[in-house]
């Protein structure tokens, strides 16, 4: 009986990517974040946790969000991690657009 590792690995890759941009309830900070990604908290009321690629840090639109976060929170983020002060919809649209670049 042959084992088909490439299809299993590609399935895991697809599942991992589909879960990266799904919003999750604020999870414990100890939750694993894959290498090359980081977690941010987004929302106006209840904060949702998103895991996004570090490559977005180079994008001017994302840097603008970081500047807004710095102005609002400084280095004291209420969730214990980077908090982005914008709506979930705005964040999802921005990161989806940037991820396509």
Buried (B, 14 or more C-beta within 10 A) or exposed (E): EEEEEEEEEEEEEEEEEEEBBEEEEBEEEEEEBEEEBBBBBBBEEEBBBBBBBEEBEEBEEBEEBBEEBEEEBEEEBEBEBBBBBBEBEEBBEBBEEBBEE
